Amino acid sequence: MPLHLTNGDAVVPDIVDATGGEDVLPWRDVLHDGPIPRDLGVGPLARVRAAHLAARGWTTEAQALAELRARDGRLAAHPPDAEIVLWFEDDLYDWLQLAQIDARLVGRPGPMWRVRLPHDRRGVDLAALPREPHEPRPEVFAALRSPDPRAWLAHRELARLVEELPEATTGLGRLERQIVDALRDGPLDRRDLFVAVAAQEDPPWISDWPLWALADELAPIVERRGATYVVVGEPPRRPPPDRMLGGVHVADWAFDAASGSVLAR
């Protein structure tokens, strides 16, 4: 029986219906948030990701590690000659997950297929979507894990991620700038802030908890008062944020929006 992989839980029931009840594995992780260091195998990387997700306050480390290990184990246990179908959208969130999966699929002899999920699935018959032959590309995940973000520039899948580096003049990544812009006309609660920022992305890809985490880290430019965010300062932000994005220490790099280039600090 094929194993179907997808970007999260929301679409799983629809894929189950479309495939007549075949096995579906949601790939739960927000890979645009936090460290993905290179030179770590599957098990050690799961521990790093679990620690990060717990540090964000989204889960406990034990629960996250158990879920990541179970997910990784299901993929590893799928027979090498058995079919795999990848159901993913064309956006940054899904491209990063697909990059990680590709790195795990290299060398499998079994057939692999890609189904391009539309962002708006209202009225869409998932069973009728075409299945394209898929060839794993491990180089995208390798670039994501590089400590030098200039490696990202060679891959269209990572082009949007480059813009999350601090912009050279403002010190803000693109999502952070969009958060500040959304609050210019007045305070917004968490839900309305998420809707306002997501509307600035085409296609929309950011999820709510990572967005709110970025907003919380924007002090002293943005302040959270209960469940409401308000602008209380102005860019530029100094010092740059001390966090990891993929394999990159964000504080060591800047993005020049005018030239589209990445600069070492």
Residue pairs with C-beta under 8 A, 6 or more apart in sequence:
1 22
1 23
1 82
1 83
2 19
2 22
2 23
2 82
2 83
2 84
2 85
3 23
3 25
3 74
3 75
3 78
3 82
3 83
3 84
3 85
4 15
4 19
4 22
4 23
4 24
4 25
4 84
4 85
4 86
4 87
5 24
5 25
5 26
5 27
5 75
5 84
5 85
5 86
5 87
5 88
5 101
6 12
6 15
6 24
6 25
6 26
6 27
6 86
6 87
6 88
6 117
7 26
7 27
7 87
7 88
7 89
7 93
7 94
7 97
7 117
8 26
8 27
8 28
9 26
9 28
11 87
11 117
11 121
12 24
12 26
14 121
14 126
15 24
15 87
15 126
16 22
16 24
17 126
18 125
18 126
18 127
19 85
19 127
25 71
25 74
25 75
26 71
27 71
27 97
27 100
27 101
28 67
28 68
28 71
29 49
29 53
29 68
29 97
29 100
30 53
30 93
30 207
30 209
30 210
31 93
31 96
31 97
31 99
31 100
31 144
31 246
32 92
32 93
32 96
32 161
32 164
32 206
32 210
32 245
33 52
33 56
33 210
33 213
33 245
34 49
34 52
34 53
34 56
34 243
34 244
34 245
35 48
35 49
35 52
35 244
35 245
35 246
35 247
36 45
36 48
36 49
36 144
36 145
36 244
36 246
36 247
37 45
37 48
37 145
37 244
37 247
38 142
38 145
38 146
38 147
38 247
40 48
42 72
42 76
42 104
43 69
43 72
46 65
46 68
46 69
46 72
47 65
49 64
49 68
50 61
50 62
50 64
50 65
50 68
51 61
53 59
53 61
53 64
54 60
54 61
54 64
56 209
56 213
58 64
58 209
72 104
75 101
75 104
76 104
78 84
79 110
80 108
80 109
80 110
81 109
81 110
82 110
83 110
83 111
83 112
83 113
84 105
84 108
84 110
84 111
84 112
84 113
85 112
85 113
85 114
85 115
85 131
86 98
86 101
86 112
86 113
86 114
86 115
86 134
87 115
87 117
87 126
88 94
88 95
88 97
88 98
88 114
88 115
88 116
88 117
89 116
89 117
89 118
89 119
89 203
89 205
90 116
90 203
91 119
91 203
91 204
91 205
92 157
92 160
92 161
92 205
93 205
93 206
93 207
94 117
94 205
95 140
95 157
95 158
96 144
96 157
96 161
98 157
99 137
99 140
99 141
99 144
99 157
100 141
101 136
102 136
102 137
102 138
102 140
102 141
103 136
103 138
103 141
103 142
105 112
105 136
106 136
106 138
108 136
111 133
112 133
112 134
112 135
112 136
113 131
113 132
113 133
113 134
114 131
114 132
114 133
114 134
115 126
115 129
115 130
115 131
115 132
116 129
116 132
117 126
117 129
118 124
119 203
119 204
139 155
140 155
140 157
140 158
142 151
143 151
143 152
143 154
143 155
143 158
144 152
144 158
144 161
144 246
144 247
145 246
145 247
146 152
146 246
146 247
146 248
147 247
147 248
147 249
148 248
149 162
149 165
149 245
149 246
149 248
149 253
149 262
150 262
152 158
152 159
152 161
152 162
152 246
152 262
153 159
153 162
153 262
160 174
160 205
161 245
161 246
162 255
162 262
163 173
163 174
163 255
163 257
164 173
164 174
164 175
164 245
165 173
165 245
165 248
165 250
165 253
165 254
165 255
165 262
166 172
166 173
166 237
166 240
166 241
166 250
166 251
166 253
166 254
166 255
167 173
167 174
167 177
167 254
167 255
167 256
167 257
168 254
168 255
168 256
168 257
168 263
169 235
169 236
170 177
170 235
170 236
170 237
171 235
171 236
171 237
171 238
171 240
172 180
172 218
172 221
172 235
172 236
172 237
173 214
173 255
175 197
175 206
175 211
175 214
176 214
176 218
177 235
178 197
178 200
178 201
179 193
179 197
179 211
179 214
179 215
179 218
179 222
179 229
180 218
180 221
180 222
180 231
180 235
181 200
182 188
182 193
182 196
182 197
182 200
183 193
183 222
183 229
183 230
183 231
184 231
186 230
187 225
187 228
187 229
187 230
188 196
188 228
188 229
189 227
189 228
189 229
190 208
190 212
190 227
190 228
190 229
191 208
193 211
193 212
193 215
193 229
194 206
194 208
194 211
194 212
197 206
197 211
198 204
198 206
198 211
215 222
215 224
215 229
216 224
217 241
217 243
218 237
220 232
220 233
221 231
221 232
221 233
221 234
221 235
221 237
222 229
222 230
222 231
222 232
222 233
223 229
223 230
223 232
239 251
240 250
240 251
240 254
240 265
241 250
241 251
242 249
242 250
242 251
243 250
243 251
244 250
251 265
252 264
252 265
253 262
253 263
253 264
253 265
254 262
254 263
254 265
255 261
255 262
255 263
256 262
256 263
